[in-house]
Amino acid sequence: MDTFNSAKTLACIALLTSVLTVSGCTTHSSTDQQEVVVMGIRASFATAEDNWRESPPSNRNDFETFKANPITLVSETPVSTFSADVDTASYSFVRRRLNAGYLPEKDAVRLEELVNYFDYAYPQPHSAEEPFKASVVVHNSPWAEGKNLIHIGVQGYSLEAEQTPDSNLVFLLDVSGSMNSPDKLPLVKQSFKLLLSQLKPTDTVAIVVYAGAAGTVLEPTAVKNKSQILAALNKLEAGGSTAGGQGIQLAYALAEQHFNNNAVNRIMLATDGDFNVGISDREQLKGFVERKREKGIYLSILGFGQGNYQDQLMQTLAQNGNGIAAYIDTLSEAQKVLVHQATSSLFPIATDLKLQVEFNPTAVKEYRLLGYETRQLEREDFKNDKVDAGDIGSGHSVTAIYEITPTNSPNATIDELRYKQTSEPNTSKKTSELAYLKMRYKLPGETESRLMEQPIIETKEIAPALMQEVNFATAVAGFSQLLKDGKYVGNWGFDDALKLAKDNRGDDAYGYRSEFVQMVRKASVAESGDL
């Protein structure tokens, strides 16, 4: 923080102290207690989006390193397969860094999580037995002349209130010393209080905590006894090391002991991800969570704070625990994840959703999948029901975007081979088919996957409302590429992303799209170094 802002901070602290004194409030006298007050005031300044910066990103934040998907020749690899992803942790972390005046770490930018942060008005499926409806739009790429985008919007079925089962939840809360920050444990407690407001009286909640050791704070308690649950939450304080592995073992033991065959059994882990005692090896934890998943106990991860944010481990656990991974940086984000999207966060409509696209070599020369780098699957994994994939909650949508180069385009990125094979591709299929989309999924409780499929053809007429959704998602995808490396977007820049997003905000009931517009502006300023 610069001298000017430091002076403002100290002045505000002095003012608050004088107000407390005048009003008759008692101020703490010990050094430690004064420091907590000072930290709280500083945190309130830091979370004000347009005022003061947080500290620069710490190198203790851990994100999985990956490169953007390359351009692929259809003649060499005609099939693309990946697992669906509806996590949103990347978006929230990117927003926090931009609100603080800094561009995010490049490995923190997962394009699919930014795109899928938003709800889209895709056509709705009509039955839980066929829980998905795919809408496909082909349109010109705004950043690459002579190329097209294939926009695949998969809308999940929304369960009615009477269709939702009970929830049997174990809150697994990190109360270690690293959580002693206003944006960590205090925000965790506020967030779970919001979730409680969405649960049914017949739902149950248990609370397990971990620090130097793990312990049960609250045995499974019906939500109708909300005062007991709130009292247990209010007593929590941070301190000690982080026995994350031990905490997970205890939470699963409690969930198994009180397993309810007629409910969704889920552990909800809230942590900054700093696991340093107990089962700390990523592969061991992954295997442990996978085995418990097979018994019907799911795991969702809510990340808090920064500086030692272990995103890579948390992504691994959530992906293998059939749950979401979200990053809660503000109470507003907690409201989005745990209130506005409570049913999609808690109730799965399908498990192991996989998408596979086969490109027609007579129509498409090359393609590139935007995002999903950490969700890639082998071609043979598509039909293998033992291979885990993405799990989709009630009302969730999944958006995937491919950039393609038509065979008649003069702007192909990859040159023809001098010694290419002379055999012509199979032209038995109609050349109007650009590609063929297949989706596999399992209904909850089932072990055999079901198949949905449809051809991808040139889009002649697109409803304006659907095109608006497509354009907004395209703006987010382009913005994400600019944050990651921008190697495929040419001269297209933040101003172009800003205009495309502004022109296609549409109905923005909660202001999430308007917030994104401001994020683009902040990224442009942060890139210029003026902030």
N, C-alpha and C positions, 0 to 999 in steps of 0.2 A: 504494500500500500504506500502511495507517495506521501510526501510531507503534508500537502494540502488536505488530503483525505484523512490522514492520521489526526490532523488538528481538528477536523470536523468530528471525527469519532470521539476524541477526548472531550471535546466541548459538549457533545450530546450526553456522554457519560456523566459529566459534571452537572449538566442540567437535570438529568434524571435523578441523580443523588440529591440535589437540592429540592426537587419536587417531593421525593420520598420523605425528606426531613421535614419540610413544611407541612406535609399532610399528616404527619405523625406516625408514618410507617417506620418500622425498625429496620436498620440496615445491618448486614452481617459485619462482624468485626475481624474474623480470622482472615489470613491471607488467602487460604484456599477458597473460602466462600466468596470473597471479593473477586477472585479470579473467575469463578463460575459466572458471576453476574456480568463481568466484563466480556467473557466469551459469549454469553448469551446475547449481549447487545451487539457485539461484532457480527455474530451470526445473523441477526436480524437485518443488519445492513447488507451483509453479503448476499442474502437471498432476495433482496430487492433488485429486480431484474435490470433496472435501468440506472442504478446508482454506482456502487463501488465494485471493484474487481475482487474475486477470490484470488488465492495464491495460484501461481502457474501450476499446470498439471504435474503431479508427482510421478517419478519413474517407478513407484511401487504399485501403481495401477497395473493390473495384469490382463492383457487382452491377447487372444489367439492371433498370431501373425498369419496373414493370408494375402494372396495377390488376387486382383480382380480376374474374373473368368476371361480367358482369351477368346479371340475369334476362331471359330472352328469350321473347317471345310466339311460340307455335307457329304462329299464323295469319300471322305476318310472316316468320319464318325457321324452317321445320320441320326443317331438316337441320343437324346438327352434325358437323364433321369435324376430326380431329386425328391427330397422329403419336404412336405409343407412346413411352414414356419409362421407362427403367429405371435412370437415373442416381440416385446417392444423395448427391451432394456437399452438397446443401442440408441434409440431415438431420445430417450430421456437423458442419457448421459451426454449426448451431443448437445442437446438443448442447454443443459447446465453449463457446459464449457462456453458455449456462445453467449449465454446470459452473463457470464463472468468476463467476457471480452477476449476469449481465446478460441482459436480453432481447435477442434478435438484431435486427440491422437488418431492417426489414420486407421489403425487397427480397431479402433472403437466404432468405426463407421461400417455397419452391416446394412447394405442397401435395402434388403428385403424387410428388415425390421423398421426402417424409416417409412417405407411405402405402406406396410401393413399396420402402422400405428393408427391409421385413420379408418373410419367406417366408410363404406362406399354403397351407394344406392343401386346395387346390382339386383336383377330379378330374383325373386325368392323361390326356393323349392317349396313343395306343397305337402311333403310327408316326411316323418322321421325315418321311414323305411328307405327312402331315397333322399338322404339328407343334404345333397349338394346339387346345385345348378350352376353350370359353367357358361359364362358369357364371354365371347371372344371377339375382339375388335382388331382389325388390321388398319394401320394408318401410317402416314409419313413420319419418319424420325425428324424431330425438330433440330437435331444437332449434327446429322450426317446426311448430306444430300445423296439421293439415289438409294437410300436404305429405308426400310420400313420397320415399324414396331408391331409385334404381335402381343396384344394385351389380353391376358387370361384372368378373368375375375371369377372366382369360385365362391359362391355364397352358401353358407351353412344354414340349416334349418333352425328356427328359433322356437325353443320349447315354450309352451304355454305354462302359466304358473302352476296349474294342476298337474302338469306332466313332470315337474321337477321333483326328484327324490329328496329325501332328507340328506343333510350334510353331517358327516361325523369327522370333525376336524381336530387336529392336534397343532396348536401354535408352537413352533419351535423357535425360540427367541434367543439371539446372541446378546448376552449381557456382559461381555468381556470389557476390559478397559478400553479397547479400541472403539467401543460404541459410546464412549462418554463424550458426546458432541450433540449439539442441538438438532443437527440434521440426521442423527442416527437413532439412539434409543428413544428419546422423546417423540420423534416423528414416527417411530415404529408403534409406540403406544397409541398415538393419535390415529394412525392408519387402521389398526386393528379394532379400535372403537368404531370407526366408520363401517368396517365390515360387519361388526356385530349388529348394526342397525338394519342390515339387509338380510340377516338370517331369520329362519322361522323359529317359533317357540319350541318346536320339536327337534330342532337341530341340537347337536352337542358340541361342546368345545372343551378341550383339555389344554393345559399350558405346561411346556417343558422348557427350561432355560439351561444355558451352558455358559461357563466361564472357565475357571480353573478346574471345575468339575461340573457334571450335569445333574439336574434334579427336577422332580415333578413339583410344580408350584400349584397346579390345579388338576385334580382328577376329572374325568369326563363329566361335564355339567350341562344340563339342559339350558338352552338359551332363554327359556322362560324365567330362569333364575339369573338374569343378566347382572344384577347387583353383585353377586358373588364373583362373576367373571371380571367385572370392572374393578372390583377391590383387589383382585390378584394382579391385574395389570398395573394398577396405580402404585403398588408396592415395589415394583421392579426398579433396581438401580444397577449401574454399570460398574464393573471392576474385576480385575484378574486377567489371566491368560485365556486362551480360546480353545476349549476342548470340543471343537466342532464335530469331529468324528464320534466322540462319546455321546454328544447330544443327539445326533442322528440315530444312533443305536437305541438310546432310551426312548426316543419319540416313536420309532417303529415298534419297539416292544409294547409300548402303551397302545398303539393303534391296533396291533394284532390281538392284544388281550381283550380289547373292547370292539373288535371288528363287527360291523353291522352289514349283513348280506343285502339288506334293502336300502342301503344308503351309499352315497359316495364317500369313500374313506380316503381322506387326503391330509397330508402333512404340509403345513405352510411355514417355510423357513424364512426368517427375516434376519439378515446379517450383512456386514460389510465384506464378507467373504474371507476373512482372515482366519483360516483354519490352521492352527499350529500345534495342537495337542490332539492325541487320539489317532483315528484313521485319517491321516493327512495325505496319503498317496492318492492321486487322482484316479488311477485305474482301480485301486481297491475300493474306493468310495463308489465309483461308477458300477462296478460289479455288484456291490452290496445293494445299491438302489435298484438295479435291474432285477435282481432276484426278488426283492420285495414288491416290485411292480407286478410281477407275475402272480403274486398272491392277491392283487387287487387293491394295493395301497399306493396311491399316487403322491408325487412330491412336486410342489410348486415353490419357486424361489422369488423372494422379494429382496432386491439389493438396496442398500442405503449407504450414503456417504461417499467419500472419495479420499484419495491419498494412499490407501492400501486396498482399493476396490479390486477383488479377485474375480473378474468377470469370466475368465476362461473356465475356472472350476465350477462356477455357478451355472454357466451354460451347459456344461457336461452333465451336471446333476439333474437339471430341469429336463433336458432332452431325453435322458434315460429314465426319468421318473414319471413320464406321461403328464407333465405339468407345464405351466407357463414360467417364463423368466421375465420379470419386470424390474425396472429400476425406479425407485420412488425418491425423487429429489425434492418434492414439495407436497403439501397437503392436497393441492389441486390434482396432482398426479395420483395420489392415493384415492381421491374421489373418483377419478376416471376408471382406475383398475378395479377397485373394490366396491364401488357403488354403481356407476353407470354401466359397467361391464361385468357386474357380479355374476350373472348367470353364465356368461361365456368363460369366466375365470374358474368357475366351480364345477359346471356340469358338462361333461363330454358328450357330444352327439356321435362322434366317430373316433377311432384310433387308427394309427399307422396310415395316415393319408400320404400316398405317393403319387407323383405326377410323372408321366413319361410322354415326350414329344418325339415323333419320328418325322423328319423333314423329307419332303419330296425333292429328289435331286434334279428333276426336270424343271422345277419352279424356283428353287432356292439354292444358291451357291454356297453361302456361308451364314453362320448364325453366332450369336453370343447371348448367353443367359445373363441377365442383369441381377447380380446378387446371388444368394444361396450358395456361396462358395463353401461354407462349412456344413452344408446340407446335401452335398452331392452323394449320389448312390451309384453303384455299379449297375450296368444294364440288367444283369441277371438277378439283382436284388428286388426288382419290381414285382416279380411273381413269387418271391420267397416270403412267405408269411411269418417266418422266424426273424426277419430283419425289421428292427424297430424304425418307426418313422414318426411324423408329426401327428399330434393329437389336437382335435378341433372341438372347441366348446360351443355351446348353444349361441346361435346368431353370429358366430365369427365368419369373417370373409378372408379369403386368401388371394392375394394378387401376385402374379408372376408376369414378367415382361421379357420377351426375346427381341433382340435387334437382328434383322435378317437382311441379306443382300440378295435381291432377285437375280435370277440367271441372266436376265436381259439388261441389268444395270451396268453402266460403264465404270462404276465407282467401287468395284470389288477391292478389298484390302489386301488379299493374298494373291500373288501372281500365279498364273498357270504354270504347271510343271513342264519343263522341256521334254521330259521323257514320260509323260503321263500315259496311262493305259488307254488304248484306243477303243475298248468295248464301250458301247453306249449304255446308259442306265435304262432300267426297265421303264417303259413309257405306257404300260397297260393302264395305270391309274390316270384319272383325269388331271390335266395340268392345272385346272382351276383349284385343285387341292394344294395348298402350300405345305401342309403338314397334317399329322393325325395325333389327336390328344387322347391319352388314356389316363384314367385315375383309378387307383385301387384304395380301398378303405375297409375297415372292419366296424361293424356296429358294436356298441359297448357290450362286453361280455362274450362276444363271438371270437373264434380263433381262425376262421376262414375268411379271406378277403372277398369283397365284391368288386365288380368291374363296371366302370362307366367309360364310354368312349364316344368321340365325335370327330368329324373332319374339321380342319381349319381351312377356311376358304377366304378369298378376297371379300372384304366387307363392302357391299354396295350402298346400302342405306343404313345409317346409324342414327338412332334416336338422339336428339339433342341432349336430353338429360343424361343418357349413358355416356355420350361423348364428353360431357363436362367432367364426369367422374374419371374417365380415361385421361383427359388432359391434366387434371390435378395430380393424379398418380404419376404421370410422366414428368411433371415439374419436380415432384419429390425425388423421383429416380435420377433425373439430371442433376439436381442439387447434391444428392448423395455421391454421385460420381465426381463432382467437382471437389467435394471434401476428401474423397479417397485419393484420387490421383489425376483425374480429368484426362487420361490418356486417349480416350475414345470420343470425346465430345468436341474436338476441334476448337473453334473460336467461340463457341457457345459458353456464356458465362453466368454469373450470379444475377445480372440484370435481366437476362432472358428467363431464368428460372423464376425470378420475381414477377415478371409480367405474366407468364403462363399461369402461375399460382393465383395471382390476384384476379385474373380474368375468369378463373374457374372455381372460385371458392364455393359458390352455390349456397345451399342451406347449411348454415354453420351454427347449429343450435348451442353448442357448448364453447364455441370460439377456438377450437383446436386448429382450424385451418388459418384463421387470422393470426394465431400465434406462430404458425409456420412461416407466414409471410414476414413477420418480424424477425424470425430466425435467419431468413435469407438475407435480410438487410444487415443484421449483425455480423453474419459471416463475411459479407462484402467489406464491411468496415474493418473487421479483425484482420482480413487478408491484406488490406492496405496499410495496416499498422498505425492507423490514426487513433484507435481507441486504447 
